Amino acid sequence: MAEHNELGKAGENAAVAYLEDNGYVIRHRNWRKGHLELDIVAAKENKLVIVEVKTRSNTQFTMPEDAVDLPKIKRIVRAADTYIKLFQIDASVRFDIITVVGNKIDFKIEHIKEAFYPPLF
């Protein structure tokens, strides 16, 4: 596995551990349906929480959350809509971003709640 893929997997594992430590129940990791994908689907306090995880070794050139641009948001929202319909979920939905920066031994995690809302177009 390429080094950046290993870093991404380690970052996602750290994000899952962070969420579980903070009372979230993980419903799915890397959920896929066709070309649609959600990094983490969690639940807490009767909310469905869709979490996009961005892992970087450093922030020298850009912040990890900057990679979640409008086209990425549209794909996440489309995937979330499919997930909600498929599993017949009747709960409010929140879209979060978790940034994981560092190496596999010493990550800095930031949880951005309500990082974005579904676009209205």
MODELLER restraints for C-alpha pairs under 7 A, 6 or more apart:
rsr = mdl.restraints
at = mdl.atoms
rsr.add(forms.Gaussian(group=physical.xy_distance, feature=features.Distance(at['CA:7:A'], at['CA:104:A']), mean=6.67, stdev=0.5))
rsr.add(forms.Gaussian(group=physical.xy_distance, feature=features.Distance(at['CA:8:A'], at['CA:55:A']), mean=5.59, stdev=0.5))
rsr.add(forms.Gaussian(group=physical.xy_distance, feature=features.Distance(at['CA:10:A'], at['CA:104:A']), mean=6.08, stdev=0.5))
rsr.add(forms.Gaussian(group=physical.xy_distance, feature=features.Distance(at['CA:11:A'], at['CA:55:A']), mean=5.55, stdev=0.5))
rsr.add(forms.Gaussian(group=physical.xy_distance, feature=features.Distance(at['CA:11:A'], at['CA:100:A']), mean=5.72, stdev=0.5))
rsr.add(forms.Gaussian(group=physical.xy_distance, feature=features.Distance(at['CA:12:A'], at['CA:53:A']), mean=6.35, stdev=0.5))
rsr.add(forms.Gaussian(group=physical.xy_distance, feature=features.Distance(at['CA:15:A'], at['CA:98:A']), mean=6.74, stdev=0.5))
rsr.add(forms.Gaussian(group=physical.xy_distance, feature=features.Distance(at['CA:23:A'], at['CA:44:A']), mean=6.91, stdev=0.5))
rsr.add(forms.Gaussian(group=physical.xy_distance, feature=features.Distance(at['CA:24:A'], at['CA:42:A']), mean=6.14, stdev=0.5))
rsr.add(forms.Gaussian(group=physical.xy_distance, feature=features.Distance(at['CA:24:A'], at['CA:43:A']), mean=5.64, stdev=0.5))
rsr.add(forms.Gaussian(group=physical.xy_distance, feature=features.Distance(at['CA:24:A'], at['CA:44:A']), mean=5.10, stdev=0.5))
rsr.add(forms.Gaussian(group=physical.xy_distance, feature=features.Distance(at['CA:25:A'], at['CA:42:A']), mean=5.39, stdev=0.5))
rsr.add(forms.Gaussian(group=physical.xy_distance, feature=features.Distance(at['CA:25:A'], at['CA:43:A']), mean=5.15, stdev=0.5))
rsr.add(forms.Gaussian(group=physical.xy_distance, feature=features.Distance(at['CA:25:A'], at['CA:44:A']), mean=6.47, stdev=0.5))
rsr.add(forms.Gaussian(group=physical.xy_distance, feature=features.Distance(at['CA:26:A'], at['CA:41:A']), mean=6.16, stdev=0.5))
rsr.add(forms.Gaussian(group=physical.xy_distance, feature=features.Distance(at['CA:26:A'], at['CA:42:A']), mean=4.34, stdev=0.5))
rsr.add(forms.Gaussian(group=physical.xy_distance, feature=features.Distance(at['CA:26:A'], at['CA:43:A']), mean=6.51, stdev=0.5))
rsr.add(forms.Gaussian(group=physical.xy_distance, feature=features.Distance(at['CA:27:A'], at['CA:41:A']), mean=5.43, stdev=0.5))
rsr.add(forms.Gaussian(group=physical.xy_distance, feature=features.Distance(at['CA:27:A'], at['CA:42:A']), mean=5.17, stdev=0.5))
rsr.add(forms.Gaussian(group=physical.xy_distance, feature=features.Distance(at['CA:27:A'], at['CA:43:A']), mean=6.96, stdev=0.5))
rsr.add(forms.Gaussian(group=physical.xy_distance, feature=features.Distance(at['CA:28:A'], at['CA:40:A']), mean=5.83, stdev=0.5))
rsr.add(forms.Gaussian(group=physical.xy_distance, feature=features.Distance(at['CA:28:A'], at['CA:41:A']), mean=5.08, stdev=0.5))
rsr.add(forms.Gaussian(group=physical.xy_distance, feature=features.Distance(at['CA:28:A'], at['CA:42:A']), mean=6.97, stdev=0.5))
rsr.add(forms.Gaussian(group=physical.xy_distance, feature=features.Distance(at['CA:29:A'], at['CA:39:A']), mean=5.63, stdev=0.5))
rsr.add(forms.Gaussian(group=physical.xy_distance, feature=features.Distance(at['CA:29:A'], at['CA:40:A']), mean=4.61, stdev=0.5))
rsr.add(forms.Gaussian(group=physical.xy_distance, feature=features.Distance(at['CA:29:A'], at['CA:41:A']), mean=6.43, stdev=0.5))
rsr.add(forms.Gaussian(group=physical.xy_distance, feature=features.Distance(at['CA:30:A'], at['CA:37:A']), mean=6.39, stdev=0.5))
rsr.add(forms.Gaussian(group=physical.xy_distance, feature=features.Distance(at['CA:30:A'], at['CA:38:A']), mean=5.53, stdev=0.5))
rsr.add(forms.Gaussian(group=physical.xy_distance, feature=features.Distance(at['CA:30:A'], at['CA:39:A']), mean=4.50, stdev=0.5))
rsr.add(forms.Gaussian(group=physical.xy_distance, feature=features.Distance(at['CA:30:A'], at['CA:40:A']), mean=6.12, stdev=0.5))
rsr.add(forms.Gaussian(group=physical.xy_distance, feature=features.Distance(at['CA:31:A'], at['CA:37:A']), mean=5.53, stdev=0.5))
rsr.add(forms.Gaussian(group=physical.xy_distance, feature=features.Distance(at['CA:31:A'], at['CA:38:A']), mean=5.22, stdev=0.5))
rsr.add(forms.Gaussian(group=physical.xy_distance, feature=features.Distance(at['CA:31:A'], at['CA:39:A']), mean=6.60, stdev=0.5))
rsr.add(forms.Gaussian(group=physical.xy_distance, feature=features.Distance(at['CA:32:A'], at['CA:38:A']), mean=6.67, stdev=0.5))
rsr.add(forms.Gaussian(group=physical.xy_distance, feature=features.Distance(at['CA:36:A'], at['CA:79:A']), mean=5.19, stdev=0.5))
rsr.add(forms.Gaussian(group=physical.xy_distance, feature=features.Distance(at['CA:37:A'], at['CA:79:A']), mean=6.09, stdev=0.5))
rsr.add(forms.Gaussian(group=physical.xy_distance, feature=features.Distance(at['CA:38:A'], at['CA:76:A']), mean=6.57, stdev=0.5))
rsr.add(forms.Gaussian(group=physical.xy_distance, feature=features.Distance(at['CA:38:A'], at['CA:79:A']), mean=6.62, stdev=0.5))
rsr.add(forms.Gaussian(group=physical.xy_distance, feature=features.Distance(at['CA:39:A'], at['CA:51:A']), mean=6.25, stdev=0.5))
rsr.add(forms.Gaussian(group=physical.xy_distance, feature=features.Distance(at['CA:39:A'], at['CA:52:A']), mean=5.50, stdev=0.5))
rsr.add(forms.Gaussian(group=physical.xy_distance, feature=features.Distance(at['CA:39:A'], at['CA:53:A']), mean=6.44, stdev=0.5))
rsr.add(forms.Gaussian(group=physical.xy_distance, feature=features.Distance(at['CA:40:A'], at['CA:50:A']), mean=6.12, stdev=0.5))
rsr.add(forms.Gaussian(group=physical.xy_distance, feature=features.Distance(at['CA:40:A'], at['CA:51:A']), mean=5.06, stdev=0.5))
rsr.add(forms.Gaussian(group=physical.xy_distance, feature=features.Distance(at['CA:40:A'], at['CA:52:A']), mean=6.68, stdev=0.5))
rsr.add(forms.Gaussian(group=physical.xy_distance, feature=features.Distance(at['CA:41:A'], at['CA:49:A']), mean=5.91, stdev=0.5))
rsr.add(forms.Gaussian(group=physical.xy_distance, feature=features.Distance(at['CA:41:A'], at['CA:50:A']), mean=4.88, stdev=0.5))
rsr.add(forms.Gaussian(group=physical.xy_distance, feature=features.Distance(at['CA:41:A'], at['CA:51:A']), mean=6.23, stdev=0.5))
rsr.add(forms.Gaussian(group=physical.xy_distance, feature=features.Distance(at['CA:42:A'], at['CA:48:A']), mean=6.00, stdev=0.5))
rsr.add(forms.Gaussian(group=physical.xy_distance, feature=features.Distance(at['CA:42:A'], at['CA:49:A']), mean=5.01, stdev=0.5))
rsr.add(forms.Gaussian(group=physical.xy_distance, feature=features.Distance(at['CA:42:A'], at['CA:50:A']), mean=6.43, stdev=0.5))
rsr.add(forms.Gaussian(group=physical.xy_distance, feature=features.Distance(at['CA:43:A'], at['CA:49:A']), mean=5.58, stdev=0.5))
rsr.add(forms.Gaussian(group=physical.xy_distance, feature=features.Distance(at['CA:46:A'], at['CA:91:A']), mean=6.29, stdev=0.5))
rsr.add(forms.Gaussian(group=physical.xy_distance, feature=features.Distance(at['CA:47:A'], at['CA:91:A']), mean=5.65, stdev=0.5))
rsr.add(forms.Gaussian(group=physical.xy_distance, feature=features.Distance(at['CA:47:A'], at['CA:92:A']), mean=5.16, stdev=0.5))
rsr.add(forms.Gaussian(group=physical.xy_distance, feature=features.Distance(at['CA:47:A'], at['CA:93:A']), mean=5.71, stdev=0.5))
rsr.add(forms.Gaussian(group=physical.xy_distance, feature=features.Distance(at['CA:48:A'], at['CA:91:A']), mean=6.35, stdev=0.5))
rsr.add(forms.Gaussian(group=physical.xy_distance, feature=features.Distance(at['CA:48:A'], at['CA:92:A']), mean=6.18, stdev=0.5))
rsr.add(forms.Gaussian(group=physical.xy_distance, feature=features.Distance(at['CA:48:A'], at['CA:93:A']), mean=4.74, stdev=0.5))
rsr.add(forms.Gaussian(group=physical.xy_distance, feature=features.Distance(at['CA:48:A'], at['CA:94:A']), mean=6.30, stdev=0.5))
rsr.add(forms.Gaussian(group=physical.xy_distance, feature=features.Distance(at['CA:49:A'], at['CA:93:A']), mean=5.80, stdev=0.5))
rsr.add(forms.Gaussian(group=physical.xy_distance, feature=features.Distance(at['CA:49:A'], at['CA:94:A']), mean=4.85, stdev=0.5))
rsr.add(forms.Gaussian(group=physical.xy_distance, feature=features.Distance(at['CA:49:A'], at['CA:95:A']), mean=5.94, stdev=0.5))
rsr.add(forms.Gaussian(group=physical.xy_distance, feature=features.Distance(at['CA:49:A'], at['CA:96:A']), mean=6.92, stdev=0.5))
rsr.add(forms.Gaussian(group=physical.xy_distance, feature=features.Distance(at['CA:50:A'], at['CA:94:A']), mean=6.16, stdev=0.5))
rsr.add(forms.Gaussian(group=physical.xy_distance, feature=features.Distance(at['CA:50:A'], at['CA:95:A']), mean=4.91, stdev=0.5))
rsr.add(forms.Gaussian(group=physical.xy_distance, feature=features.Distance(at['CA:50:A'], at['CA:96:A']), mean=6.11, stdev=0.5))
rsr.add(forms.Gaussian(group=physical.xy_distance, feature=features.Distance(at['CA:51:A'], at['CA:95:A']), mean=6.07, stdev=0.5))
rsr.add(forms.Gaussian(group=physical.xy_distance, feature=features.Distance(at['CA:51:A'], at['CA:96:A']), mean=4.80, stdev=0.5))
rsr.add(forms.Gaussian(group=physical.xy_distance, feature=features.Distance(at['CA:51:A'], at['CA:97:A']), mean=5.41, stdev=0.5))
rsr.add(forms.Gaussian(group=physical.xy_distance, feature=features.Distance(at['CA:51:A'], at['CA:98:A']), mean=6.78, stdev=0.5))
rsr.add(forms.Gaussian(group=physical.xy_distance, feature=features.Distance(at['CA:52:A'], at['CA:96:A']), mean=6.38, stdev=0.5))
rsr.add(forms.Gaussian(group=physical.xy_distance, feature=features.Distance(at['CA:52:A'], at['CA:97:A']), mean=4.80, stdev=0.5))
rsr.add(forms.Gaussian(group=physical.xy_distance, feature=features.Distance(at['CA:52:A'], at['CA:98:A']), mean=6.29, stdev=0.5))
rsr.add(forms.Gaussian(group=physical.xy_distance, feature=features.Distance(at['CA:53:A'], at['CA:97:A']), mean=5.85, stdev=0.5))
rsr.add(forms.Gaussian(group=physical.xy_distance, feature=features.Distance(at['CA:53:A'], at['CA:98:A']), mean=4.90, stdev=0.5))
rsr.add(forms.Gaussian(group=physical.xy_distance, feature=features.Distance(at['CA:53:A'], at['CA:99:A']), mean=5.93, stdev=0.5))
rsr.add(forms.Gaussian(group=physical.xy_distance, feature=features.Distance(at['CA:54:A'], at['CA:64:A']), mean=5.51, stdev=0.5))
rsr.add(forms.Gaussian(group=physical.xy_distance, feature=features.Distance(at['CA:54:A'], at['CA:65:A']), mean=6.59, stdev=0.5))
rsr.add(forms.Gaussian(group=physical.xy_distance, feature=features.Distance(at['CA:54:A'], at['CA:98:A']), mean=6.38, stdev=0.5))
rsr.add(forms.Gaussian(group=physical.xy_distance, feature=features.Distance(at['CA:54:A'], at['CA:99:A']), mean=4.94, stdev=0.5))
rsr.add(forms.Gaussian(group=physical.xy_distance, feature=features.Distance(at['CA:54:A'], at['CA:100:A']), mean=6.18, stdev=0.5))
rsr.add(forms.Gaussian(group=physical.xy_distance, feature=features.Distance(at['CA:55:A'], at['CA:64:A']), mean=6.56, stdev=0.5))
rsr.add(forms.Gaussian(group=physical.xy_distance, feature=features.Distance(at['CA:55:A'], at['CA:99:A']), mean=5.86, stdev=0.5))
rsr.add(forms.Gaussian(group=physical.xy_distance, feature=features.Distance(at['CA:55:A'], at['CA:100:A']), mean=4.57, stdev=0.5))
rsr.add(forms.Gaussian(group=physical.xy_distance, feature=features.Distance(at['CA:55:A'], at['CA:101:A']), mean=5.75, stdev=0.5))
rsr.add(forms.Gaussian(group=physical.xy_distance, feature=features.Distance(at['CA:56:A'], at['CA:64:A']), mean=6.37, stdev=0.5))
rsr.add(forms.Gaussian(group=physical.xy_distance, feature=features.Distance(at['CA:56:A'], at['CA:100:A']), mean=6.37, stdev=0.5))
rsr.add(forms.Gaussian(group=physical.xy_distance, feature=features.Distance(at['CA:56:A'], at['CA:101:A']), mean=4.93, stdev=0.5))
rsr.add(forms.Gaussian(group=physical.xy_distance, feature=features.Distance(at['CA:56:A'], at['CA:102:A']), mean=6.52, stdev=0.5))
rsr.add(forms.Gaussian(group=physical.xy_distance, feature=features.Distance(at['CA:57:A'], at['CA:101:A']), mean=5.39, stdev=0.5))
rsr.add(forms.Gaussian(group=physical.xy_distance, feature=features.Distance(at['CA:57:A'], at['CA:102:A']), mean=4.48, stdev=0.5))
rsr.add(forms.Gaussian(group=physical.xy_distance, feature=features.Distance(at['CA:57:A'], at['CA:103:A']), mean=5.80, stdev=0.5))
rsr.add(forms.Gaussian(group=physical.xy_distance, feature=features.Distance(at['CA:58:A'], at['CA:101:A']), mean=5.73, stdev=0.5))
rsr.add(forms.Gaussian(group=physical.xy_distance, feature=features.Distance(at['CA:58:A'], at['CA:102:A']), mean=5.78, stdev=0.5))
rsr.add(forms.Gaussian(group=physical.xy_distance, feature=features.Distance(at['CA:64:A'], at['CA:99:A']), mean=6.07, stdev=0.5))
rsr.add(forms.Gaussian(group=physical.xy_distance, feature=features.Distance(at['CA:65:A'], at['CA:99:A']), mean=6.56, stdev=0.5))
rsr.add(forms.Gaussian(group=physical.xy_distance, feature=features.Distance(at['CA:77:A'], at['CA:118:A']), mean=6.15, stdev=0.5))
rsr.add(forms.Gaussian(group=physical.xy_distance, feature=features.Distance(at['CA:94:A'], at['CA:114:A']), mean=5.87, stdev=0.5))
rsr.add(forms.Gaussian(group=physical.xy_distance, feature=features.Distance(at['CA:95:A'], at['CA:113:A']), mean=7.00, stdev=0.5))
rsr.add(forms.Gaussian(group=physical.xy_distance, feature=features.Distance(at['CA:95:A'], at['CA:114:A']), mean=5.25, stdev=0.5))
rsr.add(forms.Gaussian(group=physical.xy_distance, feature=features.Distance(at['CA:95:A'], at['CA:115:A']), mean=6.03, stdev=0.5))
rsr.add(forms.Gaussian(group=physical.xy_distance, feature=features.Distance(at['CA:95:A'], at['CA:116:A']), mean=6.01, stdev=0.5))
rsr.add(forms.Gaussian(group=physical.xy_distance, feature=features.Distance(at['CA:95:A'], at['CA:117:A']), mean=6.77, stdev=0.5))
rsr.add(forms.Gaussian(group=physical.xy_distance, feature=features.Distance(at['CA:96:A'], at['CA:112:A']), mean=5.61, stdev=0.5))
rsr.add(forms.Gaussian(group=physical.xy_distance, feature=features.Distance(at['CA:96:A'], at['CA:113:A']), mean=4.67, stdev=0.5))
rsr.add(forms.Gaussian(group=physical.xy_distance, feature=features.Distance(at['CA:96:A'], at['CA:114:A']), mean=5.14, stdev=0.5))
rsr.add(forms.Gaussian(group=physical.xy_distance, feature=features.Distance(at['CA:96:A'], at['CA:115:A']), mean=4.96, stdev=0.5))
rsr.add(forms.Gaussian(group=physical.xy_distance, feature=features.Distance(at['CA:97:A'], at['CA:111:A']), mean=6.14, stdev=0.5))
rsr.add(forms.Gaussian(group=physical.xy_distance, feature=features.Distance(at['CA:97:A'], at['CA:112:A']), mean=5.14, stdev=0.5))
rsr.add(forms.Gaussian(group=physical.xy_distance, feature=features.Distance(at['CA:97:A'], at['CA:113:A']), mean=6.71, stdev=0.5))
rsr.add(forms.Gaussian(group=physical.xy_distance, feature=features.Distance(at['CA:97:A'], at['CA:115:A']), mean=5.96, stdev=0.5))
rsr.add(forms.Gaussian(group=physical.xy_distance, feature=features.Distance(at['CA:98:A'], at['CA:109:A']), mean=6.85, stdev=0.5))
rsr.add(forms.Gaussian(group=physical.xy_distance, feature=features.Distance(at['CA:98:A'], at['CA:110:A']), mean=5.63, stdev=0.5))
rsr.add(forms.Gaussian(group=physical.xy_distance, feature=features.Distance(at['CA:98:A'], at['CA:111:A']), mean=4.55, stdev=0.5))
rsr.add(forms.Gaussian(group=physical.xy_distance, feature=features.Distance(at['CA:98:A'], at['CA:112:A']), mean=6.02, stdev=0.5))
rsr.add(forms.Gaussian(group=physical.xy_distance, feature=features.Distance(at['CA:99:A'], at['CA:109:A']), mean=5.67, stdev=0.5))
rsr.add(forms.Gaussian(group=physical.xy_distance, feature=features.Distance(at['CA:99:A'], at['CA:110:A']), mean=5.19, stdev=0.5))
rsr.add(forms.Gaussian(group=physical.xy_distance, feature=features.Distance(at['CA:99:A'], at['CA:111:A']), mean=6.60, stdev=0.5))
rsr.add(forms.Gaussian(group=physical.xy_distance, feature=features.Distance(at['CA:100:A'], at['CA:107:A']), mean=6.10, stdev=0.5))
rsr.add(forms.Gaussian(group=physical.xy_distance, feature=features.Distance(at['CA:100:A'], at['CA:108:A']), mean=5.69, stdev=0.5))
rsr.add(forms.Gaussian(group=physical.xy_distance, feature=features.Distance(at['CA:100:A'], at['CA:109:A']), mean=4.70, stdev=0.5))
rsr.add(forms.Gaussian(group=physical.xy_distance, feature=features.Distance(at['CA:100:A'], at['CA:110:A']), mean=6.69, stdev=0.5))
rsr.add(forms.Gaussian(group=physical.xy_distance, feature=features.Distance(at['CA:101:A'], at['CA:107:A']), mean=5.45, stdev=0.5))
rsr.add(forms.Gaussian(group=physical.xy_distance, feature=features.Distance(at['CA:101:A'], at['CA:108:A']), mean=5.18, stdev=0.5))
rsr.add(forms.Gaussian(group=physical.xy_distance, feature=features.Distance(at['CA:101:A'], at['CA:109:A']), mean=6.60, stdev=0.5))
rsr.add(forms.Gaussian(group=physical.xy_distance, feature=features.Distance(at['CA:102:A'], at['CA:108:A']), mean=6.31, stdev=0.5))
